[in-house]
Amino acid sequence: MARDVYFTGSIPLSPAAEVFQAVGEHVGAFAPRIPDGEQGGWIQVARRTLANNPALEEGHRIKRSGDDAVGVPTYHLKPGFTAKDLTLGPYGYGKNALDSYEQFKRIRVAHRLPEGTRFQFTMPGPGTSTYNVGIPAEQLLPISAAALWREIEEVLPLIPAEDLCCQLDIGMEAEHEEYRRRPEVFDTPNHEFFDWTTEQIADSIAFVVNRIPPDVEVGFHICSIWHHFQGGGQDNHVLVDTANALAKRLTRPLGYVHIPVIPEHEEEDYAVFSNLRLPTETKLYLGVINLADGVEGAKRRLEMAERHVNVDGVAFFCGLGGAAQARSTAPFAPPVYPPEQLTNPQLKRATPDTIGAVLDLHQEIAEL
């Protein structure tokens, strides 16, 4: 039987209806759930609200990597304010999800989606969404988690549980643990600005997820520093430890976990996945698809992985490309990728012109 096809979140089409239709046509029943392509953006949805927060003021900028020419603004409490005065959000993730779900229903009524396909509502985790706020983790993470819960709470009454999948992207949460274990190999100045432990991160995520009704599917996409700085590689021990810490704290079903892999990984890197301790019902999706080596590369990675763990689904290493790139009239600025992401074939993503072929590639690899 073919494996599932999984999409992290971003797909370079707009509006959301085009995403649902394209995935339905090219991948169909292989995809149990479909995101809207991040029509409103990803981390910037939360970040753009910080400048107008009455308790915060902008500070210096921090770089994601040493050659990041722009950096990310930091925010700090204004004089006279404490963490107790800070409320984050509303961000707009919930509103965007509801708008996209209306388009999802129209495509489904037109019989362009298989029966049972869920709408995937994705948000960055509590650390990823606010790592540039200069407050200690023990104060910041509960505030950030509460803001994410309010976004989900807005959606739950209006999208039937059987139609909904809620996903948290565990990006900076896991990446910072990679940095903490091997700081000397990463040129990532932003990780000097904040600090937290895997336990703190897992607790804050469990606060959000354990409130979601059990009939709503929940999944995690776990990221790695390799996505924006290749020099340090990717330590699968960290990603496995992160997945295990999250699973251990959940009191409700966990539908899936997505973990990326990188082209440089060899047999010993895949052996680490034998240490995963996921619930029986939880599916493991591996990001074995890379446009630099296509089917042959994915086949080689799957063969190594499946000597150590069962792989339930295949995926790209991260998002396929920003939705805002698809239309010059899109209301949000397209993501600004560092120069190495534009020239490194291993980081190549889909475009509106190539998305059909990239989706077909996903299905071909799912059938290996």
Residue pairs with C-beta under 8 A, 6 or more apart in sequence:
2 30
2 366
2 367
3 30
3 311
3 312
3 313
3 314
3 366
3 368
4 30
4 31
4 32
4 283
4 285
4 312
4 313
4 314
4 366
5 27
5 30
5 31
5 313
5 314
5 315
5 362
5 363
5 366
6 31
6 33
6 256
6 258
6 285
6 313
6 314
6 315
7 23
7 31
7 34
7 35
7 120
7 315
7 316
7 319
7 320
8 35
8 122
8 169
8 221
8 258
8 287
8 315
8 316
8 318
8 319
8 320
9 35
9 37
9 38
9 42
9 120
9 122
9 167
9 169
9 221
9 319
10 35
10 37
10 38
10 42
10 319
10 320
10 321
10 322
10 323
11 19
11 22
11 23
11 35
11 37
11 38
11 319
11 320
11 321
11 323
11 350
11 355
12 37
12 320
12 321
12 322
12 323
12 325
12 326
12 349
12 350
12 351
12 352
12 355
13 19
13 22
13 37
13 323
13 326
13 352
13 355
14 37
14 39
14 323
14 324
14 326
14 327
14 330
15 39
15 103
16 36
16 37
16 39
16 99
16 100
16 103
16 104
17 103
17 104
17 106
17 107
18 326
19 34
19 35
19 36
19 37
19 39
19 323
20 34
20 36
20 103
20 104
20 107
20 108
20 112
20 113
21 107
21 112
22 355
22 356
22 359
23 31
23 34
23 359
24 34
24 107
24 112
24 113
24 114
24 117
25 112
26 356
26 359
26 360
26 362
26 363
27 359
27 362
27 363
28 114
28 363
29 114
30 362
30 363
30 366
31 117
32 116
32 117
32 118
33 117
33 118
33 119
33 120
33 165
33 217
33 219
34 104
34 113
34 117
34 118
34 119
34 120
35 120
35 121
35 122
35 167
36 96
36 97
36 100
36 103
36 104
36 119
36 120
36 323
37 323
37 326
38 122
38 319
38 322
38 323
39 96
39 99
39 100
39 323
40 92
40 93
40 96
40 332
41 322
41 324
41 332
41 335
42 122
42 124
42 169
42 319
42 322
42 335
43 124
43 128
43 129
43 171
44 332
44 333
44 335
45 91
45 92
45 93
45 96
46 88
46 89
46 91
46 93
46 124
46 129
46 130
46 147
47 72
47 129
47 132
49 88
49 89
49 90
49 91
49 92
50 56
50 73
50 75
50 88
50 130
50 132
50 133
51 58
51 73
51 75
53 75
53 86
53 88
54 78
55 77
55 78
55 81
55 85
55 86
55 87
56 75
56 76
56 77
56 78
56 86
56 133
57 75
57 76
57 77
57 78
58 73
58 74
58 75
59 73
59 74
59 75
59 76
59 134
60 74
61 70
61 71
61 72
61 73
61 74
62 71
62 72
62 74
62 132
62 189
62 190
62 192
62 193
63 71
63 72
63 188
63 189
63 190
64 71
64 72
64 188
64 189
64 190
64 228
64 229
64 338
65 187
65 188
65 189
65 228
65 229
65 338
66 187
66 188
66 189
67 338
67 339
67 340
68 338
70 336
71 190
72 132
72 190
73 132
74 132
74 133
74 134
74 193
75 132
75 133
75 134
76 133
76 134
76 135
77 83
77 85
77 86
77 134
77 135
83 135
83 139
83 140
83 143
86 135
86 143
87 143
87 147
88 130
88 143
88 144
88 146
88 147
89 147
89 150
89 151
90 147
90 150
90 151
90 154
91 129
91 147
91 151
93 121
93 123
93 148
93 151
94 150
94 151
94 152
94 153
94 154
94 155
95 154
97 119
97 121
97 155
97 159
98 154
98 155
98 158
98 159
100 119
101 119
101 158
101 159
101 163
104 113
104 119
104 163
107 113
108 117
118 162
118 163
118 164
118 165
118 217
119 159
119 163
119 164
119 165
120 165
120 167
120 219
121 152
121 155
121 159
121 164
121 165
121 166
121 167
122 167
122 168
122 169
122 221
123 129
123 148
123 151
123 152
123 166
123 167
123 168
123 169
124 168
124 169
124 171
125 148
125 168
125 169
125 170
125 171
125 172
125 173
125 201
125 204
125 205
126 141
126 144
126 145
126 147
126 148
126 173
126 201
126 204
126 205
126 208
127 137
127 141
127 144
127 171
127 172
127 173
127 176
127 194
127 196
127 201
127 204
128 169
128 170
128 171
128 172
128 173
128 223
129 144
129 147
129 148
130 140
130 143
130 144
131 172
131 176
131 190
131 193
131 194
132 190
132 193
132 194
133 140
133 144
134 193
134 194
135 143
137 194
137 195
137 196
137 197
137 200
138 200
141 196
141 200
141 201
141 203
141 204
142 204
142 207
144 204
145 204
145 205
145 207
145 208
146 207
148 168
148 208
149 207
149 208
149 211
152 166
152 208
152 211
152 212
155 164
155 166
156 164
156 212
156 213
156 216
161 213
161 215
161 216
162 215
164 216
164 217
165 216
165 217
165 218
165 219
165 255
166 209
166 212
166 216
166 217
166 218
166 219
167 218
167 219
167 220
167 221
168 205
168 208
168 209
168 220
168 221
169 220
169 221
169 223
170 201
170 205
170 220
170 221
170 222
170 223
170 242
170 246
171 223
172 194
172 223
173 196
173 201
173 205
173 242
174 201
174 222
174 223
174 224
174 238
174 239
174 242
175 191
175 223
175 224
175 225
176 191
176 194
176 195
176 196
177 197
177 198
177 201
177 238
177 241
177 242
178 186
178 224
178 225
178 232
178 234
178 235
178 238
179 186
179 188
179 191
179 225
180 195
181 235
181 238
182 232
182 235
183 191
185 231
185 232
185 233
186 225
186 229
186 231
186 232
187 229
187 231
188 225
188 228
188 229
198 241
198 242
198 245
199 245
201 242
201 245
202 242
202 245
202 246
202 248
202 249
203 249
205 220
205 246
205 249
206 246
206 249
206 250
206 251
209 218
209 250
209 252
210 249
210 250
210 251
210 252
212 218
212 252
214 252
214 253
217 253
217 255
218 250
218 252
218 253
218 254
218 255
219 254
219 255
219 256
219 257
219 258
220 243
220 246
220 254
220 256
220 257
220 258
221 258
222 239
222 242
222 243
222 257
222 258
222 259
222 260
223 260
223 318
224 234
224 235
224 238
224 239
224 260
224 262
225 232
225 234
226 232
226 233
226 234
226 260
226 262
227 260
227 317
227 318
227 347
228 338
228 341
230 340
230 344
230 346
230 347
233 262
233 264
234 260
234 261
234 262
234 265
236 259
236 261
236 265
236 269
236 270
236 272
236 273
237 272
237 275
239 259
239 260
240 259
240 272
240 273
240 275
240 276
243 257
243 259
243 276
243 278
244 275
244 276
244 277
244 278
246 254
246 257
247 254
247 257
247 277
247 278
247 279
247 282
248 277
250 279
253 279
253 281
253 282
254 278
254 279
254 281
254 282
255 281
255 282
255 283
256 282
256 283
256 284
256 285
256 312
256 313
257 278
257 282
257 283
257 284
257 285
258 285
258 286
258 287
258 315
259 273
259 284
259 285
259 286
259 287
260 286
260 287
260 317
260 318
261 269
261 270
261 286
261 287
261 288
261 301
261 305
261 317
262 317
262 346
263 290
263 292
263 293
263 297
263 346
265 301
265 304
266 304
267 304
267 307
270 301
270 304
270 305
270 307
270 308
270 309
271 308
272 308
273 284
273 305
273 308
273 309
274 308
274 309
276 284
276 309
278 284
283 312
283 313
284 309
284 310
284 311
284 312
284 313
285 311
285 312
285 313
285 314
285 315
286 301
286 302
286 305
286 311
286 313
286 314
286 315
287 315
287 316
287 317
287 318
288 297
288 298
288 301
288 302
288 305
288 311
288 314
288 315
288 365
289 298
289 314
289 315
289 316
289 317
289 361
289 362
289 365
290 297
290 298
290 316
290 317
290 346
291 345
291 348
291 349
291 350
291 358
291 361
292 345
292 346
292 348
294 361
295 361
295 364
295 365
295 368
298 314
298 365
298 368
299 365
299 368
302 311
302 314
302 365
302 368
305 311
313 366
314 362
314 365
314 366
315 362
316 349
316 362
319 349
320 349
320 350
320 355
320 358
321 349
321 350
321 351
321 355
322 334
322 335
323 330
324 330
324 332
324 333
324 334
324 335
325 334
325 335
325 351
325 352
326 352
337 347
340 347
341 347
350 358
